């Protein structure tokens, strides 16, 4: 039989999954801190690898806070239209909030975007700071607070202007909070920019992998809702294969749900098939991009690692690359900060991502085949 209920696992990027695990305490802490005007969490930067759950975290906080009548939440992309979209989205949200709250539904809301021109597909803004102040003053009169959520941040000119303006409005003590997320290298670039050093005083969160046991419990619960039993060895294979990696957890669950199931039981065979299907998507959608984004030296580093059993000693990488300790240590620390590798005892480290070794083997096969 096939499971008739809607698949609760969602490996698509950008969507809030139905089954979202391992971040509950963090989310509750952040939401709870927003009502504290002086809480450092009011400006939070989240960093993490692709597939670590950054977007899901932002989506879940946005979804939950939007139900609070005291808050307006806007979700933005970090692109060239960031400034104009900030103003337009706040205006739109005020109108939506006005229609729901009797206390302000008779208020006339006029767009503050005087001087904003749209030509073809490019939006040009004028006087962002004073216009932003104007609309924040309107929110203050309405006793509304603002949460700005920006995903996939990068150190662009527009982002610099936005962040610098945000710093100024914070000084004016407006009820505004900022939640941003991005890849480790992009977050580092923002924090190391001389114009944006004030962001070092914000709340920093690194999304590491989730405790795998949470995934075991979640698989049991989700399939149990449909009266499907996962046999013990199959369940162990599923959650240990996911290895705490949120994207892979969603992939394996999704492919398991879509399979034909006999006698309401999932066996090791079904899990192994789901895992293989998941690895194909994982390699194509995540690991290929992670590897591509590495510098040539970082690529050489991880490929050299892959020639040894894990964990590997720093000494062996020095000998393989024929480089001194300072050189190897510098690139080792960079890869640790991105989340691709992790320490494994004194002077040793290993890959932190599940099946990344297999991906590198396939990558080398393709490189050698094309020679």
C-alpha positions in Angstrom: 0.0 0.0 0.0 1.0 3.7 -0.3 0.5 6.2 2.5 -2.6 8.2 1.8 -2.0 11.1 4.2 -0.1 14.1 2.9 3.7 13.5 3.1 4.9 15.4 6.2 8.5 15.4 5.0 9.5 18.3 2.8 13.0 18.4 1.3 12.3 21.5 -0.8 14.3 24.5 0.0 12.5 27.6 1.2 9.5 25.9 2.7 8.6 25.4 6.3 8.5 21.6 6.8 5.6 20.0 8.6 8.0 18.0 10.7 10.6 20.3 12.1 12.8 18.9 14.9 15.7 19.7 17.1 15.4 23.5 17.2 12.5 24.0 19.6 14.4 25.4 22.5 16.3 27.8 20.3 13.1 29.1 18.6 11.2 29.5 21.9 14.2 31.4 23.4 14.4 33.8 20.4 10.6 34.5 20.3 10.5 34.9 24.1 13.4 37.4 23.9 11.7 39.7 21.4 9.4 41.3 24.0 12.5 42.4 26.0 13.5 45.7 24.5 17.2 45.4 25.6 17.7 41.7 24.7 20.7 41.1 22.5 18.6 38.5 20.6 16.7 41.4 19.0 19.5 41.4 16.5 20.4 37.9 15.6 22.6 36.4 12.9 22.3 32.7 12.1 25.0 30.9 10.2 25.1 27.4 8.9 25.9 25.1 6.0 23.4 24.5 3.2 20.8 22.1 4.4 21.4 22.9 8.1 17.9 24.3 8.5 18.5 28.0 8.4 15.5 28.8 6.2 13.3 26.5 8.2 14.3 28.2 11.4 13.5 31.6 10.0 10.2 30.4 8.5 9.1 28.8 11.8 9.8 32.0 13.8 8.1 34.1 11.2 5.1 31.8 11.1 4.7 31.8 14.9 5.3 35.5 15.5 2.8 36.6 12.8 0.0 35.3 15.0 1.0 37.8 17.7 -1.1 40.9 17.3 1.7 43.1 18.6 4.1 42.3 15.8 4.5 42.8 12.1 6.9 40.3 10.4 8.4 40.9 6.9 10.5 38.3 5.1 13.0 39.7 2.6 15.6 38.5 0.1 19.1 40.0 0.2 19.1 41.4 -3.3 19.4 44.8 -5.0 15.7 45.6 -4.1 16.2 45.0 -0.4 15.7 48.7 0.7 12.6 49.3 -1.5 11.1 46.0 -0.6 11.6 46.7 3.1 9.4 49.8 2.9 6.8 48.2 0.6 6.4 45.1 2.7 5.9 47.1 5.9 3.2 49.1 4.3 1.5 46.0 3.0 1.7 44.3 6.4 0.2 47.4 8.1 -2.7 47.3 5.7 -3.2 43.6 6.5 -3.0 44.1 10.2 -5.4 47.1 10.0 -8.0 44.8 8.4 -7.8 42.4 11.4 -7.6 44.7 14.3 -10.8 46.8 15.0 -8.7 49.4 16.8 -7.0 50.5 13.7 -9.2 49.3 10.8 -10.4 52.8 10.1 -6.9 54.2 9.8 -6.0 55.5 6.3 -2.7 53.9 5.3 -0.8 55.7 2.6 2.4 54.2 1.1 5.5 56.0 2.2 7.3 55.2 -1.1 7.3 58.7 -2.5 10.3 58.9 -4.8 10.6 55.2 -5.5 10.7 54.5 -9.2 10.4 51.1 -10.9 11.9 51.0 -14.4 11.9 47.6 -16.2 12.9 45.1 -13.5 15.2 47.3 -11.5 13.9 49.2 -8.4 15.6 52.4 -7.5 15.1 53.9 -4.1 15.6 57.4 -2.8 16.1 58.6 0.8 15.7 55.2 2.5 16.6 56.3 6.0 14.1 59.2 6.4 11.4 57.1 4.8 12.1 54.2 7.0 12.0 56.5 10.1 8.6 57.8 8.9 7.1 54.3 8.7 8.6 53.3 12.0 7.0 56.3 13.6 3.7 55.1 12.2 4.2 51.7 13.7 5.0 53.3 17.0 1.7 55.2 17.0 -0.1 51.9 16.3 1.8 50.2 19.1 3.2 47.6 16.7 6.6 46.0 16.7 8.6 45.0 13.6 10.6 41.9 12.9 12.7 42.0 9.8 13.8 38.6 8.5 16.5 38.3 5.8 17.7 35.0 4.4 20.9 34.3 2.6 22.6 37.5 3.6 25.7 38.6 1.8 28.1 41.5 2.0 26.6 43.6 -0.8 26.4 47.4 -1.1 22.6 47.2 -0.4 23.1 45.1 2.7 25.7 47.5 4.0 23.3 50.4 3.6 20.4 48.5 5.2 22.5 47.4 8.2 23.9 50.9 8.7 20.4 52.3 8.6 19.2 49.7 11.0 21.9 50.7 13.5 20.6 54.3 13.3 17.0 53.4 14.0 18.0 51.3 16.9 19.5 54.4 18.4 16.1 56.1 18.0 14.7 53.2 20.2 12.1 52.0 17.8 10.5 48.6 18.4 12.3 46.8 15.6 14.2 43.5 15.6 16.4 41.9 12.9 16.8 38.2 12.2 19.3 37.2 9.5 20.7 34.0 8.2 23.5 33.1 5.8 26.3 30.8 4.9 29.3 31.0 7.2 31.6 32.6 4.7 29.0 35.3 3.8 28.3 36.0 7.5 32.1 36.3 8.2 32.4 38.7 5.3 29.7 40.9 6.8 31.1 40.8 10.3 34.6 41.6 9.1 33.5 44.7 7.1 34.8 47.8 8.7 31.4 49.6 8.2 29.5 46.8 10.0 31.6 46.0 13.0 28.7 46.9 15.3 27.1 43.6 14.3 29.7 41.8 16.4 27.6 42.9 19.4 24.6 41.1 18.0 23.5 37.6 19.0 25.3 34.9 16.9 24.0 31.4 16.3 25.8 28.6 14.6 23.4 25.9 13.4 25.3 22.7 14.0 24.0 19.2 13.3 21.0 18.0 15.4 21.3 15.2 17.9 20.5 12.1 15.7 18.3 10.5 18.4 15.7 13.3 17.9 15.4 12.0 14.3 14.8 8.5 15.5 11.9 9.7 17.7 10.5 11.9 14.9 10.5 9.0 12.4 8.7 6.8 14.8 6.1 9.5 15.6 5.4 10.5 12.0 5.0 7.0 10.6 3.1 5.9 13.8 0.4 8.5 13.0 -0.4 6.3 10.0 -0.1 3.1 12.0 3.0 2.1 10.2 5.8 0.4 12.1 9.4 0.8 11.3 11.3 -2.3 12.2 14.1 -1.8 14.6 17.0 -2.3 12.3 15.3 -0.2 9.6 14.7 2.6 12.1 18.3 2.5 13.2 19.5 2.7 9.6 17.2 5.6 8.8 18.2 7.9 11.7 21.9 6.9 11.7 22.0 7.6 8.0 20.5 11.0 8.4 23.3 11.6 11.0 21.7 14.8 12.4 21.7 16.6 9.1 18.3 18.2 8.7 18.1 18.2 4.9 19.0 14.5 4.8 16.4 13.7 7.5 13.7 15.3 5.3 15.0 13.5 2.2 15.0 10.0 3.7 11.6 10.6 5.3 10.1 11.8 2.1 11.3 8.9 0.0 10.2 6.4 2.7 6.8 7.9 2.7 6.4 7.7 -1.1 7.3 4.0 -1.3 4.9 1.0 -1.4 4.6 -0.4 2.1 3.6 -4.0 2.8 1.6 -5.0 5.9 2.1 -1.6 7.4 5.7 -2.3 8.1 8.9 -0.6 6.9 11.8 -3.0 6.6 15.5 -2.4 6.2 15.2 -2.9 2.4 12.8 0.1 2.1 15.1 2.3 4.2 18.2 1.4 2.2 16.4 2.2 -1.1 15.2 5.5 0.4 18.7 6.3 1.5 20.2 5.7 -1.9 17.6 7.9 -3.5 18.3 10.6 -0.9 22.0 10.5 -1.5 21.5 11.2 -5.2 19.5 14.4 -4.3 21.9 15.3 -1.5 24.9 15.1 -3.9 23.3 17.0 -6.7 21.4 19.7 -4.7 23.8 20.4 -1.8 27.2 18.8 -1.9 28.0 19.8 -5.5 27.3 23.4 -4.5 29.3 23.2 -1.3 32.3 21.7 -3.1 32.0 24.3 -5.9 32.0 27.1 -3.5 35.3 26.0 -1.9 38.5 27.6 -3.0 40.9 25.4 -5.1 43.1 24.9 -2.0 40.1 23.9 0.1 39.1 21.4 -2.5 42.6 20.0 -2.5 42.5 19.8 1.3 39.3 17.8 1.5 40.3 15.5 -1.4 43.6 14.8 0.4 41.6 14.1 3.6 39.6 11.5 1.7 42.6 9.4 0.9 42.9 8.5 4.7 40.7 6.7 7.2 38.8 9.0 9.5 39.8 10.7 11.7 42.9 12.0 10.0 45.9 13.5 11.7 47.0 17.0 10.7 50.5 15.6 10.1 49.2 13.3 7.3 47.6 16.3 5.5 50.8 18.3 5.8 52.7 15.4 4.2 50.1 14.9 1.5 49.9 18.6 0.5 53.7 19.1 1.2 52.9 22.3 3.1 54.0 23.6 6.6 51.9 23.5 9.7 50.8 27.2 9.5 49.4 26.7 6.0 47.5 23.5 6.8 46.2 24.8 10.2 44.8 27.9 8.5 42.8 25.9 6.0 41.7 23.4 8.5 40.3 26.2 10.7 38.5 27.7 7.7 36.8 24.3 6.9 35.9 23.9 10.5 34.2 27.3 10.5 32.2 26.4 7.4 31.0 23.2 9.1 32.5 20.7 6.6 35.0 19.2 9.0 35.2 18.9 12.8 37.8 18.2 15.4 38.2 14.6 16.5 40.6 14.6 19.3 44.0 16.3 19.6 45.6 17.0 16.2 42.9 15.1 14.3 39.7 15.9 12.4 37.1 14.3 10.2 34.2 15.2 7.9 31.1 16.3 9.7 28.6 15.8 6.8 27.1 12.3 6.2 28.1 10.6 3.0 30.5 13.5 2.1 33.3 11.0 1.6 31.2 9.1 -0.9 30.4 12.3 -2.7 34.1 13.1 -3.0 34.9 9.6 -4.3 32.2 10.2 -7.1 33.7 13.6 -7.7 37.2 12.2 -8.2 35.8 9.5 -10.5 34.2 12.1 -12.8 37.4 14.2 -12.7 39.5 11.2 -13.7 37.0 10.1 -16.4 37.2 13.5 -18.1 41.0 13.6 -18.2 
